[in-house]
Amino acid sequence: MPENRFQRMMFALLTVVVTVHGYVFYSLYVVNGNILMTINGTTGVIDAINKQGGVYMVGRYLPIWCIVLVEFVLAYCLEIVMGSPCSFRLASKVFDPKETHPVLFETAIICATVGLMCPAMSFIAAILYYPYYSGFNVITLLANWLKLVCLNFPFAFFSQLFFIQPLIRTVFKFLFVRKKN
């Protein structure tokens, strides 16, 4: 759908803005919400995060806005460098873009993007959220990465396929596609 480099970068920007907020919410509320509330003795996730002084990242507690900003920058760079170009190539190896129905081809691109970005971003998250206070162990890092992939992949697949990408494509068409008279 994006026709030039600027449009591809804007499409990636829109995607990453929605995706990062979704993953931060998913990670803090759905995956870790009960643990955070139990450890901090609160009845709300935001209260638990505030009580502990933020979210643990790279060996210190940081505010949520900082978490979102760091993940946004890393996800956007990864999407531009690897996600978008490689997913299009992978989908093109299976389907001919000129002969395949656009919905099927876009679905193949989404699946390829999730297949590439989920393990890559989960690895980055395993490094960022590693419990450095207990020392560093490569096996622990790899175990945390595998755990994150297993937790994130179903959410990534279904949210991208059924919510995020349809929303972004609709917004993108509204912003960039000119109606021909």
HUMOHU-V817670 format. One record per residue. SS is DSSP state (~ for helix, > for strand, _ for the rest). PHI is phi as a letter, one per 20 degrees, with the letter a starting at -180 (* if undefined). BURIAL is # if it has 24 or more other C-alpha atoms within 12 Angstrom, else .. Layout:
ss | phi | burial
SS | PHI | BURIAL
SS | PHI | BURIAL
This chain:
ss | phi | burial
_ | * | #
_ | f | .
_ | e | .
_ | c | .
~ | f | .
~ | f | .
~ | f | .
~ | f | #
~ | f | #
~ | f | #
~ | f | #
~ | f | #
~ | f | #
~ | g | #
~ | f | #
~ | f | #
~ | g | #
~ | f | #
~ | f | #
~ | f | #
~ | f | #
~ | f | #
~ | f | #
~ | f | #
~ | f | .
~ | g | .
~ | f | #
~ | f | #
~ | e | .
~ | f | .
~ | f | .
_ | d | #
~ | g | #
~ | f | .
~ | f | .
~ | f | #
~ | f | #
~ | f | .
~ | f | .
~ | e | .
_ | m | .
_ | c | .
_ | d | .
_ | c | .
~ | f | #
~ | f | #
~ | f | .
~ | f | #
~ | f | #
~ | f | .
~ | f | .
~ | e | .
_ | n | .
_ | p | #
> | d | #
> | f | #
> | b | #
_ | l | .
_ | n | .
> | b | .
> | e | .
> | c | .
_ | f | .
~ | g | #
~ | g | .
~ | f | .
~ | f | #
~ | f | #
~ | f | .
~ | f | #
~ | f | #
~ | f | #
~ | f | .
~ | f | #
~ | f | #
~ | f | #
~ | f | .
~ | f | #
~ | f | #
~ | f | #
~ | f | .
~ | d | #
~ | g | #
~ | f | #
~ | f | #
~ | f | #
~ | f | #
~ | f | #
~ | f | .
~ | f | #
~ | f | #
~ | f | .
~ | f | .
~ | e | .
_ | c | .
_ | e | .
_ | g | .
_ | e | .
_ | d | .
_ | e | .
_ | g | .
~ | g | .
~ | f | .
~ | f | .
~ | f | #
~ | f | #
~ | f | #
~ | f | #
~ | f | #
~ | g | #
~ | f | #
~ | f | #
~ | f | #
~ | f | #
~ | f | #
~ | e | #
~ | f | #
~ | f | #
~ | f | #
~ | f | #
~ | f | #
~ | f | #
~ | f | #
~ | f | #
~ | f | #
~ | f | #
~ | f | #
~ | f | #
_ | d | #
_ | f | #
_ | f | .
~ | f | .
~ | f | .
~ | d | .
_ | n | .
_ | d | .
_ | b | .
~ | f | .
~ | f | .
~ | f | .
~ | g | #
~ | f | .
~ | f | .
~ | f | #
~ | f | #
~ | f | .
~ | g | .
~ | f | #
~ | f | #
~ | f | .
~ | f | .
~ | e | #
~ | g | #
~ | f | .
~ | f | #
~ | f | #
~ | f | #
~ | f | .
~ | f | #
~ | f | #
~ | f | #
~ | d | .
~ | c | .
~ | f | #
~ | f | #
~ | f | .
~ | f | .
~ | f | #
~ | f | #
~ | f | .
~ | f | .
~ | f | #
~ | f | .
~ | f | .
~ | e | .
~ | d | .
_ | e | .
_ | e | .
_ | f | .
_ | e | .
_ | e | .
